[in-house]
Amino acid sequence: MTFRGAVTTFSASLGVVPLAAHVLSPVPPSVPLSNRAVSVKTMAA
């Protein structure tokens, strides 16, 4: 996990897409995500 610019902004590498989708699935829509994170998150839906 790497913090970027502020304590509340970070990036993380989880290694595999299914794990990333699982981790992102409970993130509320009000939390801004990168385009890649959004595409991975929709895989969990």
mmCIF file as Biopython writes it, N, C-alpha, C and O atoms, coordinates in Angstrom:
data_model
#
loop_
_atom_site.group_PDB
_atom_site.id
_atom_site.type_symbol
_atom_site.label_atom_id
_atom_site.label_alt_id
_atom_site.label_comp_id
_atom_site.label_asym_id
_atom_site.label_entity_id
_atom_site.label_seq_id
_atom_site.pdbx_PDB_ins_code
_atom_site.Cartn_x
_atom_site.Cartn_y
_atom_site.Cartn_z
_atom_site.occupancy
_atom_site.B_iso_or_equiv
_atom_site.auth_seq_id
_atom_site.auth_asym_id
_atom_site.pdbx_PDB_model_num
ATOM 1   N N  . MET A ? 1  ? 0.855   -1.156  0.000   1.0 0.0 1  A 1 
ATOM 2   C CA . MET A ? 1  ? 0.000   0.000   0.000   1.0 0.0 1  A 1 
ATOM 3   C C  . MET A ? 1  ? 0.905   1.224   0.000   1.0 0.0 1  A 1 
ATOM 4   O O  . MET A ? 1  ? 1.887   1.283   0.741   1.0 0.0 1  A 1 
ATOM 5   N N  . THR A ? 2  ? 0.570   2.192   -0.830  1.0 0.0 2  A 1 
ATOM 6   C CA . THR A ? 2  ? 1.349   3.415   -0.928  1.0 0.0 2  A 1 
ATOM 7   C C  . THR A ? 2  ? 0.424   4.612   -0.791  1.0 0.0 2  A 1 
ATOM 8   O O  . THR A ? 2  ? -0.575  4.713   -1.503  1.0 0.0 2  A 1 
ATOM 9   N N  . PHE A ? 3  ? 0.752   5.517   0.118   1.0 0.0 3  A 1 
ATOM 10  C CA . PHE A ? 3  ? -0.035  6.741   0.247   1.0 0.0 3  A 1 
ATOM 11  C C  . PHE A ? 3  ? 0.403   7.714   -0.832  1.0 0.0 3  A 1 
ATOM 12  O O  . PHE A ? 3  ? 1.592   7.858   -1.113  1.0 0.0 3  A 1 
ATOM 13  N N  . ARG A ? 4  ? -0.574  8.379   -1.433  1.0 0.0 4  A 1 
ATOM 14  C CA . ARG A ? 4  ? -0.292  9.293   -2.541  1.0 0.0 4  A 1 
ATOM 15  C C  . ARG A ? 4  ? -0.898  10.655  -2.265  1.0 0.0 4  A 1 
ATOM 16  O O  . ARG A ? 4  ? -2.113  10.819  -2.379  1.0 0.0 4  A 1 
ATOM 17  N N  . GLY A ? 5  ? -0.100  11.616  -1.912  1.0 0.0 5  A 1 
ATOM 18  C CA . GLY A ? 5  ? -0.547  12.995  -1.779  1.0 0.0 5  A 1 
ATOM 19  C C  . GLY A ? 5  ? -1.174  13.342  -0.452  1.0 0.0 5  A 1 
ATOM 20  O O  . GLY A ? 5  ? -0.931  14.431  0.067   1.0 0.0 5  A 1 
ATOM 21  N N  . ALA A ? 6  ? -1.970  12.460  0.118   1.0 0.0 6  A 1 
ATOM 22  C CA . ALA A ? 6  ? -2.623  12.728  1.388   1.0 0.0 6  A 1 
ATOM 23  C C  . ALA A ? 6  ? -2.796  11.408  2.134   1.0 0.0 6  A 1 
ATOM 24  O O  . ALA A ? 6  ? -2.724  10.335  1.536   1.0 0.0 6  A 1 
ATOM 25  N N  . VAL A ? 7  ? -3.018  11.493  3.411   1.0 0.0 7  A 1 
ATOM 26  C CA . VAL A ? 7  ? -3.159  10.291  4.229   1.0 0.0 7  A 1 
ATOM 27  C C  . VAL A ? 7  ? -4.373  9.467   3.786   1.0 0.0 7  A 1 
ATOM 28  O O  . VAL A ? 7  ? -4.397  8.252   3.981   1.0 0.0 7  A 1 
ATOM 29  N N  . THR A ? 8  ? -5.357  10.102  3.205   1.0 0.0 8  A 1 
ATOM 30  C CA . THR A ? 8  ? -6.579  9.391   2.809   1.0 0.0 8  A 1 
ATOM 31  C C  . THR A ? 8  ? -6.556  8.912   1.365   1.0 0.0 8  A 1 
ATOM 32  O O  . THR A ? 8  ? -7.553  8.368   0.892   1.0 0.0 8  A 1 
ATOM 33  N N  . THR A ? 9  ? -5.452  9.097   0.650   1.0 0.0 9  A 1 
ATOM 34  C CA . THR A ? 9  ? -5.326  8.657   -0.736  1.0 0.0 9  A 1 
ATOM 35  C C  . THR A ? 9  ? -4.208  7.629   -0.811  1.0 0.0 9  A 1 
ATOM 36  O O  . THR A ? 9  ? -3.070  7.912   -0.436  1.0 0.0 9  A 1 
ATOM 37  N N  . PHE A ? 10 ? -4.533  6.433   -1.297  1.0 0.0 10 A 1 
ATOM 38  C CA . PHE A ? 10 ? -3.501  5.413   -1.372  1.0 0.0 10 A 1 
ATOM 39  C C  . PHE A ? 10 ? -3.757  4.484   -2.547  1.0 0.0 10 A 1 
ATOM 40  O O  . PHE A ? 10 ? -4.852  4.437   -3.108  1.0 0.0 10 A 1 
ATOM 41  N N  . SER A ? 11 ? -2.718  3.751   -2.900  1.0 0.0 11 A 1 
ATOM 42  C CA . SER A ? 11 ? -2.846  2.705   -3.915  1.0 0.0 11 A 1 
ATOM 43  C C  . SER A ? 11 ? -2.345  1.409   -3.300  1.0 0.0 11 A 1 
ATOM 44  O O  . SER A ? 11 ? -1.487  1.419   -2.417  1.0 0.0 11 A 1 
ATOM 45  N N  . ALA A ? 12 ? -2.882  0.304   -3.770  1.0 0.0 12 A 1 
ATOM 46  C CA . ALA A ? 12 ? -2.482  -0.998  -3.249  1.0 0.0 12 A 1 
ATOM 47  C C  . ALA A ? 12 ? -2.497  -2.011  -4.377  1.0 0.0 12 A 1 
ATOM 48  O O  . ALA A ? 12 ? -3.328  -1.933  -5.282  1.0 0.0 12 A 1 
ATOM 49  N N  . SER A ? 13 ? -1.584  -2.953  -4.321  1.0 0.0 13 A 1 
ATOM 50  C CA . SER A ? 13 ? -1.551  -4.039  -5.279  1.0 0.0 13 A 1 
ATOM 51  C C  . SER A ? 13 ? -1.933  -5.311  -4.545  1.0 0.0 13 A 1 
ATOM 52  O O  . SER A ? 13 ? -1.264  -5.710  -3.592  1.0 0.0 13 A 1 
ATOM 53  N N  . LEU A ? 14 ? -3.014  -5.950  -4.989  1.0 0.0 14 A 1 
ATOM 54  C CA . LEU A ? 14 ? -3.488  -7.164  -4.329  1.0 0.0 14 A 1 
ATOM 55  C C  . LEU A ? 14 ? -3.118  -8.420  -5.099  1.0 0.0 14 A 1 
ATOM 56  O O  . LEU A ? 14 ? -3.433  -9.530  -4.670  1.0 0.0 14 A 1 
ATOM 57  N N  . GLY A ? 15 ? -2.455  -8.252  -6.227  1.0 0.0 15 A 1 
ATOM 58  C CA . GLY A ? 15 ? -1.922  -9.393  -6.948  1.0 0.0 15 A 1 
ATOM 59  C C  . GLY A ? 15 ? -2.841  -10.023 -7.972  1.0 0.0 15 A 1 
ATOM 60  O O  . GLY A ? 15 ? -2.430  -10.246 -9.111  1.0 0.0 15 A 1 
ATOM 61  N N  . VAL A ? 16 ? -4.072  -10.316 -7.598  1.0 0.0 16 A 1 
ATOM 62  C CA . VAL A ? 16 ? -4.977  -10.985 -8.527  1.0 0.0 16 A 1 
ATOM 63  C C  . VAL A ? 16 ? -6.315  -10.248 -8.579  1.0 0.0 16 A 1 
ATOM 64  O O  . VAL A ? 16 ? -6.782  -9.728  -7.565  1.0 0.0 16 A 1 
ATOM 65  N N  . VAL A ? 17 ? -6.921  -10.205 -9.744  1.0 0.0 17 A 1 
ATOM 66  C CA . VAL A ? 17 ? -8.155  -9.444  -9.948  1.0 0.0 17 A 1 
ATOM 67  C C  . VAL A ? 17 ? -9.300  -9.932  -9.054  1.0 0.0 17 A 1 
ATOM 68  O O  . VAL A ? 17 ? -9.986  -9.092  -8.471  1.0 0.0 17 A 1 
ATOM 69  N N  . PRO A ? 18 ? -9.546  -11.240 -8.914  1.0 0.0 18 A 1 
ATOM 70  C CA . PRO A ? 18 ? -10.659 -11.654 -8.049  1.0 0.0 18 A 1 
ATOM 71  C C  . PRO A ? 18 ? -10.522 -11.166 -6.599  1.0 0.0 18 A 1 
ATOM 72  O O  . PRO A ? 18 ? -11.514 -10.794 -5.973  1.0 0.0 18 A 1 
ATOM 73  N N  . LEU A ? 19 ? -9.308  -11.170 -6.074  1.0 0.0 19 A 1 
ATOM 74  C CA . LEU A ? 19 ? -9.090  -10.666 -4.715  1.0 0.0 19 A 1 
ATOM 75  C C  . LEU A ? 19 ? -9.349  -9.164  -4.662  1.0 0.0 19 A 1 
ATOM 76  O O  . LEU A ? 19 ? -9.985  -8.678  -3.726  1.0 0.0 19 A 1 
ATOM 77  N N  . ALA A ? 20 ? -8.866  -8.434  -5.646  1.0 0.0 20 A 1 
ATOM 78  C CA . ALA A ? 20 ? -9.097  -6.989  -5.688  1.0 0.0 20 A 1 
ATOM 79  C C  . ALA A ? 20 ? -10.591 -6.687  -5.785  1.0 0.0 20 A 1 
ATOM 80  O O  . ALA A ? 20 ? -11.080 -5.773  -5.121  1.0 0.0 20 A 1 
ATOM 81  N N  . ALA A ? 21 ? -11.316 -7.443  -6.602  1.0 0.0 21 A 1 
ATOM 82  C CA . ALA A ? 21 ? -12.764 -7.247  -6.737  1.0 0.0 21 A 1 
ATOM 83  C C  . ALA A ? 21 ? -13.463 -7.492  -5.403  1.0 0.0 21 A 1 
ATOM 84  O O  . ALA A ? 21 ? -14.377 -6.755  -5.033  1.0 0.0 21 A 1 
ATOM 85  N N  . HIS A ? 22 ? -13.038 -8.515  -4.691  1.0 0.0 22 A 1 
ATOM 86  C CA . HIS A ? 22 ? -13.620 -8.820  -3.382  1.0 0.0 22 A 1 
ATOM 87  C C  . HIS A ? 22 ? -13.369 -7.684  -2.389  1.0 0.0 22 A 1 
ATOM 88  O O  . HIS A ? 22 ? -14.271 -7.293  -1.647  1.0 0.0 22 A 1 
ATOM 89  N N  . VAL A ? 23 ? -12.156 -7.163  -2.377  1.0 0.0 23 A 1 
ATOM 90  C CA . VAL A ? 23 ? -11.794 -6.085  -1.449  1.0 0.0 23 A 1 
ATOM 91  C C  . VAL A ? 23 ? -12.538 -4.798  -1.798  1.0 0.0 23 A 1 
ATOM 92  O O  . VAL A ? 23 ? -12.939 -4.061  -0.898  1.0 0.0 23 A 1 
ATOM 93  N N  . LEU A ? 24 ? -12.728 -4.517  -3.073  1.0 0.0 24 A 1 
ATOM 94  C CA . LEU A ? 24 ? -13.394 -3.286  -3.495  1.0 0.0 24 A 1 
ATOM 95  C C  . LEU A ? 24 ? -14.919 -3.350  -3.407  1.0 0.0 24 A 1 
ATOM 96  O O  . LEU A ? 24 ? -15.570 -2.305  -3.386  1.0 0.0 24 A 1 
ATOM 97  N N  . SER A ? 25 ? -15.497 -4.535  -3.357  1.0 0.0 25 A 1 
ATOM 98  C CA . SER A ? 25 ? -16.953 -4.660  -3.407  1.0 0.0 25 A 1 
ATOM 99  C C  . SER A ? 25 ? -17.698 -3.875  -2.318  1.0 0.0 25 A 1 
ATOM 100 O O  . SER A ? 25 ? -18.757 -3.328  -2.624  1.0 0.0 25 A 1 
ATOM 101 N N  . PRO A ? 26 ? -17.220 -3.782  -1.074  1.0 0.0 26 A 1 
ATOM 102 C CA . PRO A ? 26 ? -17.972 -3.008  -0.073  1.0 0.0 26 A 1 
ATOM 103 C C  . PRO A ? 26 ? -17.701 -1.497  -0.093  1.0 0.0 26 A 1 
ATOM 104 O O  . PRO A ? 26 ? -18.313 -0.755  0.675   1.0 0.0 26 A 1 
ATOM 105 N N  . VAL A ? 27 ? -16.803 -1.041  -0.950  1.0 0.0 27 A 1 
ATOM 106 C CA . VAL A ? 27 ? -16.480 0.387   -0.994  1.0 0.0 27 A 1 
ATOM 107 C C  . VAL A ? 27 ? -17.704 1.152   -1.493  1.0 0.0 27 A 1 
ATOM 108 O O  . VAL A ? 27 ? -18.216 0.858   -2.573  1.0 0.0 27 A 1 
ATOM 109 N N  . PRO A ? 28 ? -18.183 2.133   -0.716  1.0 0.0 28 A 1 
ATOM 110 C CA . PRO A ? 28 ? -19.388 2.865   -1.121  1.0 0.0 28 A 1 
ATOM 111 C C  . PRO A ? 28 ? -19.155 3.708   -2.381  1.0 0.0 28 A 1 
ATOM 112 O O  . PRO A ? 28 ? -18.029 4.123   -2.657  1.0 0.0 28 A 1 
ATOM 113 N N  . PRO A ? 29 ? -20.218 3.957   -3.135  1.0 0.0 29 A 1 
ATOM 114 C CA . PRO A ? 29 ? -20.091 4.748   -4.372  1.0 0.0 29 A 1 
ATOM 115 C C  . PRO A ? 29 ? -19.558 6.164   -4.152  1.0 0.0 29 A 1 
ATOM 116 O O  . PRO A ? 29 ? -19.054 6.785   -5.088  1.0 0.0 29 A 1 
ATOM 117 N N  . SER A ? 30 ? -19.665 6.676   -2.933  1.0 0.0 30 A 1 
ATOM 118 C CA . SER A ? 30 ? -19.183 8.034   -2.655  1.0 0.0 30 A 1 
ATOM 119 C C  . SER A ? 30 ? -17.659 8.120   -2.603  1.0 0.0 30 A 1 
ATOM 120 O O  . SER A ? 30 ? -17.105 9.220   -2.596  1.0 0.0 30 A 1 
ATOM 121 N N  . VAL A ? 31 ? -16.976 6.980   -2.566  1.0 0.0 31 A 1 
ATOM 122 C CA . VAL A ? 31 ? -15.503 6.958   -2.525  1.0 0.0 31 A 1 
ATOM 123 C C  . VAL A ? 31 ? -14.975 6.984   -3.953  1.0 0.0 31 A 1 
ATOM 124 O O  . VAL A ? 31 ? -15.267 6.081   -4.737  1.0 0.0 31 A 1 
ATOM 125 N N  . PRO A ? 32 ? -14.196 8.017   -4.301  1.0 0.0 32 A 1 
ATOM 126 C CA . PRO A ? 32 ? -13.651 8.084   -5.663  1.0 0.0 32 A 1 
ATOM 127 C C  . PRO A ? 32 ? -12.641 6.972   -5.911  1.0 0.0 32 A 1 
ATOM 128 O O  . PRO A ? 32 ? -11.753 6.733   -5.093  1.0 0.0 32 A 1 
ATOM 129 N N  . LEU A ? 33 ? -12.785 6.295   -7.051  1.0 0.0 33 A 1 
ATOM 130 C CA . LEU A ? 33 ? -11.878 5.226   -7.437  1.0 0.0 33 A 1 
ATOM 131 C C  . LEU A ? 33 ? -11.303 5.508   -8.818  1.0 0.0 33 A 1 
ATOM 132 O O  . LEU A ? 33 ? -11.905 6.226   -9.617  1.0 0.0 33 A 1 
ATOM 133 N N  . SER A ? 34 ? -10.141 4.940   -9.090  1.0 0.0 34 A 1 
ATOM 134 C CA . SER A ? 34 ? -9.557  5.064   -10.429 1.0 0.0 34 A 1 
ATOM 135 C C  . SER A ? 34 ? -10.425 4.289   -11.417 1.0 0.0 34 A 1 
ATOM 136 O O  . SER A ? 34 ? -11.244 3.462   -11.018 1.0 0.0 34 A 1 
ATOM 137 N N  . ASN A ? 35 ? -10.241 4.559   -12.700 1.0 0.0 35 A 1 
ATOM 138 C CA . ASN A ? 35 ? -10.995 3.835   -13.732 1.0 0.0 35 A 1 
ATOM 139 C C  . ASN A ? 35 ? -10.751 2.335   -13.631 1.0 0.0 35 A 1 
ATOM 140 O O  . ASN A ? 35 ? -11.679 1.543   -13.795 1.0 0.0 35 A 1 
ATOM 141 N N  . ARG A ? 36 ? -9.526  1.946   -13.366 1.0 0.0 36 A 1 
ATOM 142 C CA . ARG A ? 36 ? -9.185  0.516   -13.239 1.0 0.0 36 A 1 
ATOM 143 C C  . ARG A ? 36 ? -9.898  -0.092  -12.032 1.0 0.0 36 A 1 
ATOM 144 O O  . ARG A ? 36 ? -10.435 -1.195  -12.124 1.0 0.0 36 A 1 
ATOM 145 N N  . ALA A ? 37 ? -9.907  0.616   -10.905 1.0 0.0 37 A 1 
ATOM 146 C CA . ALA A ? 37 ? -10.591 0.097   -9.716  1.0 0.0 37 A 1 
ATOM 147 C C  . ALA A ? 37 ? -12.072 -0.053  -9.952  1.0 0.0 37 A 1 
ATOM 148 O O  . ALA A ? 37 ? -12.672 -1.024  -9.491  1.0 0.0 37 A 1 
ATOM 149 N N  . VAL A ? 38 ? -12.679 0.883   -10.658 1.0 0.0 38 A 1 
ATOM 150 C CA . VAL A ? 38 ? -14.105 0.796   -10.974 1.0 0.0 38 A 1 
ATOM 151 C C  . VAL A ? 38 ? -14.373 -0.434  -11.844 1.0 0.0 38 A 1 
ATOM 152 O O  . VAL A ? 38 ? -15.341 -1.157  -11.608 1.0 0.0 38 A 1 
ATOM 153 N N  . SER A ? 39 ? -13.527 -0.675  -12.847 1.0 0.0 39 A 1 
ATOM 154 C CA . SER A ? 39 ? -13.736 -1.824  -13.714 1.0 0.0 39 A 1 
ATOM 155 C C  . SER A ? 39 ? -13.563 -3.135  -12.959 1.0 0.0 39 A 1 
ATOM 156 O O  . SER A ? 39 ? -14.286 -4.098  -13.214 1.0 0.0 39 A 1 
ATOM 157 N N  . VAL A ? 40 ? -12.617 -3.179  -12.038 1.0 0.0 40 A 1 
ATOM 158 C CA . VAL A ? 40 ? -12.406 -4.386  -11.221 1.0 0.0 40 A 1 
ATOM 159 C C  . VAL A ? 40 ? -13.587 -4.563  -10.265 1.0 0.0 40 A 1 
ATOM 160 O O  . VAL A ? 40 ? -14.072 -5.677  -10.070 1.0 0.0 40 A 1 
ATOM 161 N N  . LYS A ? 41 ? -14.042 -3.472  -9.678  1.0 0.0 41 A 1 
ATOM 162 C CA . LYS A ? 41 ? -15.158 -3.538  -8.729  1.0 0.0 41 A 1 
ATOM 163 C C  . LYS A ? 41 ? -16.413 -4.076  -9.396  1.0 0.0 41 A 1 
ATOM 164 O O  . LYS A ? 41 ? -17.155 -4.842  -8.781  1.0 0.0 41 A 1 
ATOM 165 N N  . THR A ? 42 ? -16.665 -3.691  -10.638 1.0 0.0 42 A 1 
ATOM 166 C CA . THR A ? 42 ? -17.868 -4.166  -11.328 1.0 0.0 42 A 1 
ATOM 167 C C  . THR A ? 42 ? -17.787 -5.654  -11.628 1.0 0.0 42 A 1 
ATOM 168 O O  . THR A ? 42 ? -18.820 -6.282  -11.858 1.0 0.0 42 A 1 
ATOM 169 N N  . MET A ? 43 ? -16.600 -6.236  -11.634 1.0 0.0 43 A 1 
ATOM 170 C CA . MET A ? 43 ? -16.456 -7.681  -11.820 1.0 0.0 43 A 1 
ATOM 171 C C  . MET A ? 43 ? -17.031 -8.447  -10.635 1.0 0.0 43 A 1 
ATOM 172 O O  . MET A ? 43 ? -17.476 -9.585  -10.784 1.0 0.0 43 A 1 
ATOM 173 N N  . ALA A ? 44 ? -17.022 -7.823  -9.460  1.0 0.0 44 A 1 
ATOM 174 C CA . ALA A ? 44 ? -17.526 -8.480  -8.254  1.0 0.0 44 A 1 
ATOM 175 C C  . ALA A ? 44 ? -19.045 -8.418  -8.180  1.0 0.0 44 A 1 
ATOM 176 O O  . ALA A ? 44 ? -19.658 -9.169  -7.421  1.0 0.0 44 A 1 
ATOM 177 N N  . ALA A ? 45 ? -19.647 -7.546  -8.945  1.0 0.0 45 A 1 
ATOM 178 C CA . ALA A ? 45 ? -21.105 -7.369  -8.862  1.0 0.0 45 A 1 
ATOM 179 C C  . ALA A ? 45 ? -21.857 -8.485  -9.545  1.0 0.0 45 A 1 
ATOM 180 O O  . ALA A ? 45 ? -23.088 -8.479  -9.561  1.0 0.0 45 A 1 
#
